[in-house]
């Protein structure tokens, strides 16, 4: 098996410092999980987000500011496995650039785990981890960034991994900070898309991807782009079975205007001619995809964080149609000040629900940035504003306490961790406990996420480095749309 090593500037290796809990629990060569080993009750078909293929979705948590081998902000990722009871911390694995088989070495400022996504990029039935390290230096190019793929396997990811970066690295580009996965060519293997500066870069999935030293990368200027790119998301907008890539970009000053675009998937991958190109008042929108209406096509919801933007654009849904995005529908309820976080079917009714993190929400003492979620159910006609409800760490049934500067909701993902057919929410709170960080997992139910059965865990729960790790800055999971 070929080993893959990125060009980087190595620093001296010393004993880990600044961790309240010794990082000895990080995976040892050969598989290394800690705690009790989960044995599935019966064989199960592979499911989205299932790294070890035991029938339950798994959760990856990024701690990009964690100290590893004494290197501040080297970063790490914690993988926590799903069970019939949902995510449980008794079985987990830590992944760093010091883990056997992972390319590179831990260095100060690498920010390994700055983003985390999940998908089966080699088509073997095991979900793989796609990890951004936005601060990685490539040769002498500081902060260029890189992406690492850790391949899933029976019992969890082992020692197979590759890493890649922009072939023409750019200082402080943060390559890998914004990424998504989707099967753009419908070949049964997920492809990886990375948004960085003015381009979107795509690496196609392949059965032999783990043996390729430098995966081929195709670069696109997204619709309406040229000056900057924003968030990206994958979804089948036109319902043809191929994942499409939804982009947000600007061709001039982002404060002037932006463009929401859709590049369609095809048997040969993404096409450069968009099927949708819609003007936005500004750039800087969040973009999420999911089937809100239940018609088999993914819809798109956008927002803006600009306080002087049009209120109707603080949440606006563009329905998927056979020819691309339909006319935008303003949100019918009170203007939501947060951002579009995720679309996922949390109640199992066949309609994706919108979850809006409001990270700036104050706690009961009026201290800002405690954070909250607004959950807006989907229905056949769109978002059901009348049934919107709020969840915080103070909500009945939700484990934890709402405190200022928690940053609850700064990261958000949905996965089916207990395999009940409903999406569960994983909510990062990287500011909690003096920036140690924490993650809240809130199960879905017939009435959506209520907090019942929720858990809150920290890196200390896993024996992973704690001091200002900002655990939960990124979370990754996958659930069926």
Secondary structure, 3 states (H helix, E strand, C coil): CCCCCCCCCCCCCCCCCCCCCCHHHCCCCCCCCECCCCCCCCCCCCCCCCCCCCCCCCEEEEECCCCECCECCCCEEEEECCCCCCCCCCCEEEECCCCCCCCCCCCCCCCEEEEEEEECCCCCCCCEEEEEECCCCECCECCCEEEEEECCCCCCCCCCEEEECCCCCCCCCCECCCEEEECCCCCCCCEEEEEECCEEEEECCCCCHHHCCCCCCEEECCCCCCCEEEEEEEECCCCCCCCEEEEEEECCCCCCCEEEEEECCCCCCCCCCEEEEEEECCCCCCEEEECCCCCCCCEEEECCCCCCCCHHHHCEEEEEECCEEEEEEECCCCCCCCEEEEEECCCCCCCCEEEEEECCCCCCCCCCCCCEEEEECEECCEECHHHCEEECCCCCCCCCCCCCCCCEEEEEEEECCCCCCCCEEEEEECCHHHHCEEEEEECCCCCCCCCCCCEEECHHHHCCCCCCCCECCEEECCCCC
